[in-house]
Amino acid sequence: MLKLPVYLDYNATTPVDPEVLKEMLPYFSETFGNAASSDHAYGWQAAEAVALARERVANLIGGTSEAPRTYLGGTSEVPPRSIVFTSGATEAINLGLKGAYEAYASKGNHIITCVTEHRALLDTCQHLEKLGASVTCLGVDEKGNIDLNELEASITDSTILIALMYANNETGVIHPVKEISSIAKKHKVLFLCDGTQAVGKIKVNVDEDGIDLLAFSSHKIYGPKGVGALYVRRKDPRVRLIAQTDGGGHEDGLRSGTLNVPGIVGFGKACTLASDTKRIGSLRDKLENTMLDMEGTKLNGDKNNRLPNVTNIAFANAPELLRTIRGKVAASSGSACSSASPEPSHVLKAMGLNDEMAHNSIRFSLGKNTTEKEIEFVIQELSGQLLAVR
Ligand SMILES: *Cc1c(COP(=O)(O)O)cnc(C)c1O
């Protein structure tokens, strides 16, 4: 029997992998020490566990992780010290943007970003605008791609930071990260990348990709919620940040507060686990092809340049479809992260969809627990509904 509704919202969050949970559990009870307690074994044990996790997280974005060979290529030495643990990607983005804005105030106040970024990044930019930042928001074409010439042309003498995501959470569209970073390097501008959707799904290597600040999150890669990281480049260039949370000076002074040891341990373990993106990709294609064969459907995004696990489809004239599949398929209309407001997706609107089409679009995101049976069930349900509403 299938568990209903079938979960196809892995871009919103993922279940904790059983191996991750197993490794976390002792750190809630027996091994409960404060990683900052340097006077006794309770503290040392916690600190040791955090150190291992830090190494594992660093290895994932340097291509030297224990397991995920399927999506790791070249290798780089990412020093564990360059990982700052946070409460998630949102906080990591806040720390990177606000911290750099403050630290580089004498150089300039200009930040370049893009309309299709996650709200965590756009709202932080908006906050900085109120403090005096000048923000350029690049547009995208109908497939969700930016124009690199436009990016380079928008750099000025006061530009301090380019902030662009690796892969989009709604469409899966991948930004040309290597090209972006060489433009940034050429003009001596920092490159902050929101890697939350890319890390763990495709190869992300901060050195090869030329990323100075990388934000990512545990709960999108089968780790627990409430933990994430900001990678901060230590060399070539050495990135300076001003802390946004003051206190005991934890995390090299960049993020004070007692560490979430069980969460960090789980995040570390999650970084060592591989998921078979090839299998997920072929299930995604199967689902997508059936949908696109139906009349009145259209793909949102760039078919040839996106994550393997997601498809975002507009269903013309089918508001009832969204309602009727609700109990059977757990997918997302627009972005879950902005579902507090009923506004149509800002990402889809930036790609030229009107309000109605944006409202009638559904994101299906698959993950490592997705089975062939589930996809067959969803295909059956959706095709039945689509025929019924036509
Ligand atoms: C989920 C997500 C975030 C927010 O991450 P949290 O860890 O939940 O704060 C930021 N950016 C992207 C692209 C995301 O998918």
The ligand as an SDF file (V2000), in Angstrom:
LIG
                    3D

 15 15  0  0  0  0  0  0  0  0999 V2000
   15.0780   25.9520    1.5480 C   0  0  0  0  0  0  0  0  0  0  0  0
   15.8750   27.0320    0.9270 C   0  0  0  0  0  0  0  0  0  0  0  0
   16.3840   28.0890    1.6930 C   0  0  0  0  0  0  0  0  0  0  0  0
   16.0920   28.2310    3.1650 C   0  0  0  0  0  0  0  0  0  0  0  0
   16.7530   27.2390    3.9070 O   0  0  0  0  0  0  0  0  0  0  0  0
   16.4110   27.0120    5.4510 P   0  0  0  0  0  0  0  0  0  0  0  0
   17.4990   26.0960    5.9040 O   0  0  0  0  0  0  0  0  0  0  0  0
   15.0810   26.3680    5.4890 O   0  0  0  0  0  0  0  0  0  0  0  0
   16.4660   28.3220    6.1260 O   0  0  0  0  0  0  0  0  0  0  0  0
   17.1380   29.0320    1.0410 C   0  0  0  0  0  0  0  0  0  0  0  0
   17.3870   28.9550   -0.2660 N   0  0  0  0  0  0  0  0  0  0  0  0
   16.9300   27.9620   -1.0290 C   0  0  0  0  0  0  0  0  0  0  0  0
   17.2420   27.9210   -2.4820 C   0  0  0  0  0  0  0  0  0  0  0  0
   16.1380   26.9650   -0.4640 C   0  0  0  0  0  0  0  0  0  0  0  0
   15.6650   25.9860   -1.2210 O   0  0  0  0  0  0  0  0  0  0  0  0
  1  2  1  0
  2  3  1  0
  2 14  2  0
  3  4  1  0
  3 10  2  0
  4  5  1  0
  5  6  1  0
  6  7  2  0
  6  8  1  0
  6  9  1  0
 10 11  1  0
 11 12  2  0
 12 13  1  0
 12 14  1  0
 14 15  1  0
M  END
$$$$
